[in-house]
Amino acid sequence: MIVKSHIDVPAQKVDHPEARDVTIRWLIGKDSPAPGFWMRLFEVQPGGYTPKHQHDWEHEVYVLAGEGEAMSENGPRPVSAGSFVLVVPGEVHQFRNTGKTPLKFLCMIPTTGS
């Protein structure tokens, strides 16, 4: 069993030309013995956004704080603390902070994705 605080995991800037003001913490990742899923904590600053992209694996997202939009090919959907999102494989997606405080969310992906 692994028990830690998220503050023990350094935040890394999302270094992508189509991302703005986003950090990621790999809470459970390649360095863990997790056999099926990895867990990441994203923080998107006001006005910031993740890159618009798609891939062959799903995401499960749970919003912890802030306000924003989950963008898809069908347009934006509002998200806030307590919202959850399923991004299916192949779906184009992006998360945007539309609020005045950081948008914080957990994102789980299968270990086959990265």
Protein Blocks (a to p, Z undefined) as FASTA:
>chain_A
ZZddfklpccdddddfkbghiacddfbafkbcbfkbccddddddehiacdddddfbdcdd
ddfbdcdddddfkopadddehiacdddehiacddddfbfbdcdddddddfkbZZ
